[in-house]
Amino acid sequence: MTEPRNVVITGANSGVGFETAVALALAGDRVVMCCRNPAKAADAAGQVRDRSGSDRVELVPLDLASFASIRAAAATLQVLTPTVDVLINNAGLILSERTTTVDGFETTIGVNHLGHFLLTTLLEPQVRAAAEPRIINLSSMAHTIAVGGLNFDDLQSTRHYNGWLAYGRSKLANIHFTQELARRWTDVAVNAVHPGSVSTGFAQDGDTRGVTALAMKLAPLVSITPMQGASTSIHLATAENGRRITGRYWSGSKPRRTAPWAHNAESDKKLWDVSEQLIAAGHP
């Protein structure tokens, strides 16, 4: 009998991450849900077990706004999962007002990019130990907002902050990270995903204000369901071409074109180098 794969999903307690966890548990994978809120995570894990009929569902505390929490989660995963067959960097946020992580980084880039960058690199031994490893980074078509590319002179949005622009830049960073990771880890299938405009609780927990909050409240009127939004992540985690194709941006379970400024190998490498430097310093 084939051993179940180990699947690690961040932000798996709601929305796209939750539906992805249900589908992969139902497919027979062992699913590790990495979540910030223990109470919500425990409730979500129970629902995943009920819907999938699987008891191979586990929880690991993870706060992507804290390098200490990320390192603790990675250490737990090193014991829990000797291999990570599929890593899905799903968690993300958008904020109307500029805040900082416990380590002093602007929260949007800190959580959406730096947190996942650190988690992924810490899990390198387990990912490379898997037979057919896959990494899926949740990006967004919002990367098109970051016209002209990342502003490396103000990556922390200290001079000017706009919630949507910060979010768009973080999603562009997800694509740059995906492309550079695919170059460096050639034995791993690494892909970025735009899930679509999904009706979830995203950005509706009091972190947004004004026009952004109104847009998020109206979004369910024109959005797809979380299950539909999860379909591309599920495809890449399970399908044959999800194992063979790497370094691409996907939507609707197909490779798609990115904005022109996302095709920049120099920016791919520069973001990787800057990310390493920021994490090593432990502060902006």
C-alpha atoms as one frame of an Amber mdcrd trajectory, in Angstrom:
protein
   0.000   0.000   0.000   1.331   3.449  -0.972   2.104   5.763   1.902  -0.032
   8.928   1.941   1.680  12.105   0.836   2.373  14.845   3.374   0.663  18.109
   2.414   1.342  21.329   4.332  -1.106  24.219   3.837  -0.840  27.676   5.400
  -4.022  29.583   6.190  -6.041  26.382   5.913  -8.764  27.242   8.417 -10.983
  29.142   5.956 -11.725  29.933   2.328  -9.564  28.516  -0.440  -7.100  26.939
   1.985  -9.855  25.129   3.836 -11.433  23.727   0.668  -8.004  22.663  -0.571
  -7.437  20.822   2.713 -10.791  19.026   2.404 -10.128  17.943  -1.191  -6.621
  16.644  -0.537  -7.651  14.838   2.655 -10.470  13.263   0.664  -7.901  12.183
  -1.945  -6.003  10.294   0.742  -3.244  12.769   1.555  -2.103  13.488   5.082
  -2.909  17.173   5.550  -1.130  19.467   7.986  -3.032  22.709   8.499  -0.775
  25.599   9.574  -2.913  28.340  11.111  -2.581  31.397  13.354  -5.769  31.160
  15.437  -5.831  27.926  17.518  -9.587  27.930  18.189 -10.548  28.545  14.552
  -7.956  26.018  13.409  -9.269  23.292  15.724 -12.833  23.861  14.527 -11.721
  23.866  10.870  -9.696  20.667  11.321 -12.768  18.958  12.752 -14.781  20.035
   9.726 -12.064  18.800   7.354 -12.101  15.394   9.087 -15.908  15.239   8.935
 -16.165  16.218   5.282 -13.275  14.077   4.065 -13.817  11.063   6.324 -10.072
  11.137   6.997  -8.311  11.191  10.347  -5.011  12.156   8.669  -5.547  15.836
   9.469  -3.186  17.627  11.843  -2.553  21.145  13.101   0.607  23.193  13.533
   0.465  26.722  15.004   1.859  29.306  12.579   1.838  33.096  12.682   3.444
  34.356   9.481   3.878  37.792  11.072   6.471  36.358  13.461   9.803  34.858
  12.430   9.969  33.083  15.821   6.586  31.435  15.154   7.674  30.440  11.637
  10.871  28.870  12.941   8.932  27.041  15.670   6.432  25.733  13.094   9.265
  24.571  10.825  10.899  22.768  13.747   7.600  21.032  14.548   7.146  20.053
  10.902  10.678  18.646  10.767   9.619  16.138  13.429   6.082  15.608  12.175
   6.777  15.253   8.452  10.131  13.786   7.329   9.015  14.647   3.804   6.839
  17.470   2.532   5.384  16.260  -0.742   3.220  19.336  -1.310   3.690  22.757
   0.288   0.853  25.198  -0.377   1.678  28.754   0.692  -1.940  29.850   0.779
  -2.303  32.399   3.606  -2.511  36.098   2.802  -3.964  39.441   3.838  -4.695
  42.993   2.719  -4.672  45.975   5.083  -6.080  49.458   4.612  -3.639  50.994
   7.077   0.084  50.380   7.397   1.048  48.160  10.311   4.178  46.195  11.118
   4.915  42.616  12.129   6.489  41.784  15.484   9.851  41.907  13.688   9.181
  45.402  12.331   8.353  44.621   8.694   5.391  46.138   6.867   2.732  43.512
   7.474   1.500  42.904   3.918   4.915  42.141   2.437   5.962  40.572   5.734
   3.158  38.007   5.822   2.388  37.490   2.142   6.013  37.189   1.021   8.714
  37.162   3.707   6.851  34.763   6.010   6.310  32.224   3.250   9.859  32.742
   1.941  11.272  31.866   5.359   8.943  28.895   5.907   9.715  27.458   2.467
  13.476  27.752   2.793  13.414  26.229   6.292  11.483  23.248   4.903  13.940
  22.682   2.046  15.312  19.362   3.414  11.830  17.814   3.753  10.680  19.121
   0.374  13.759  17.784  -1.403  13.365  14.451   0.406   9.956  13.889  -1.217
   9.654  11.680  -4.298   7.751  14.210  -6.429   7.752  17.494  -4.488   5.489
  20.370  -5.391   5.243  23.928  -4.074   2.205  26.086  -4.792   2.316  29.793
  -3.998  -0.984  31.675  -3.904  -0.530  34.870  -5.889  -3.209  36.968  -7.580
  -3.984  38.934 -10.706  -3.651  41.878  -8.299   0.057  41.699  -9.171  -0.920
  43.769 -12.209  -1.550  46.720  -9.857   2.189  46.954  -9.183   2.818  48.718
 -12.489   6.485  48.757 -13.425   7.490  46.188 -10.814   8.649  46.147  -7.214
  10.011  49.320  -5.651  13.121  47.966  -3.964  13.882  51.426  -2.594  10.658
  51.324  -0.557   9.793  47.639  -0.204   8.378  48.320   3.273   6.077  51.140
   2.011   7.511  53.587   4.532   7.357  56.656   2.285   3.893  55.982   0.907
   1.308  53.347   1.833  -1.711  52.283  -0.160  -3.387  49.028   0.859  -4.150
  47.800  -2.635  -0.728  48.739  -3.988   0.996  47.013  -1.063  -1.125  43.931
  -1.692  -0.410  43.987  -5.422   3.315  44.277  -4.780   3.201  41.361  -2.356
   1.430  39.240  -4.960   4.037  40.257  -7.537   6.661  39.205  -4.984   4.984
  35.781  -4.858   5.528  35.426  -8.604   9.160  36.573  -8.455   9.750  34.126
  -5.599   8.120  31.304  -7.571  10.251  31.934 -10.654  13.528  32.174  -8.744
  12.701  29.154  -6.572  12.009  27.130  -9.727  15.460  28.080 -11.044  17.215
  27.151  -7.805  15.265  24.019  -6.844  15.181  22.301 -10.217  13.987  19.010
  -8.749  10.818  20.648  -7.340   7.716  21.709  -9.288   7.077  25.298  -8.163
   4.096  27.267  -9.431   2.091  30.392  -8.594  -1.713  30.496  -8.602  -4.374
  33.131  -9.074  -7.428  31.504  -7.466  -9.924  33.945  -8.975 -12.186  36.457
  -7.282 -13.323  34.263  -4.412 -16.152  34.875  -1.951 -14.485  34.229   1.434
 -13.923  36.051   4.709 -10.760  37.567   3.213 -10.257  41.198   4.337 -13.561
  41.210   6.223 -12.284  40.890   9.784 -11.839  44.584  10.490  -8.455  45.085
   8.838  -9.814  47.138   5.958 -11.507  50.542   5.889 -13.345  52.820   3.485
 -13.437  51.916  -0.196 -11.449  48.712   0.349 -13.879  47.483   2.992 -16.861
  48.333   0.768 -15.304  46.518  -2.194 -14.759  43.419  -0.071 -18.353  43.483
   1.181 -19.667  43.703  -2.386 -17.235  41.086  -3.722 -19.503  38.072  -2.971
 -21.991  39.417  -5.522 -19.550  38.788  -8.378 -17.268  36.136  -6.897 -16.787
  32.415  -7.287 -17.074  29.985  -4.388 -14.087  28.958  -2.244 -14.318  25.451
  -3.733 -14.062  26.900  -7.239 -11.191  29.101  -6.098  -9.367  26.070  -4.701
  -9.605  24.131  -7.955  -6.293  25.309  -9.433  -4.345  24.588  -6.230  -5.949
  21.134  -6.102  -5.107  20.538  -9.767  -1.457  21.462  -9.275  -1.258  19.328
  -6.134  -2.677  16.220  -7.804  -2.470  16.321 -11.611   0.377  14.915 -13.693
   1.226  18.259 -15.300   1.344  19.773 -11.812   4.421  17.592 -11.337   6.034
  18.320 -14.691   5.523  22.069 -15.205   7.440  24.542 -13.046   8.005  28.271
 -12.692   4.627  29.230 -14.148   1.630  31.337 -13.154  -1.709  29.517 -13.223
  -5.408  30.352 -13.179  -8.396  28.196 -14.078  -6.098  25.142 -13.905  -4.089
  26.419 -16.871  -0.810  28.317 -17.249  -1.459  32.018 -17.898   0.520  35.116
 -18.783   1.607  37.499 -16.077   2.012  41.252 -16.325   5.110  42.143 -18.384
   6.991  43.460 -15.332   6.711  40.047 -13.666   9.007  38.616 -16.393  12.235
  39.898 -14.938  14.919  37.430 -13.904  16.990  40.235 -12.387  14.100  41.167
 -10.075  13.553  37.493  -9.249  17.125  37.190  -8.022  17.217  40.603  -6.361
  14.076  39.858  -4.323  15.575  36.538  -3.213  18.820  38.229  -2.124  17.008
  41.075  -0.364  14.668  38.632   1.386  17.620  36.624   2.698  19.302  39.805
   3.930  16.180  41.112   5.682  15.523  37.797   7.416  19.155  37.452   8.483
  19.065  40.965   9.943  15.754  40.243  11.662  14.458  43.760  10.932  13.922
  46.108   7.967
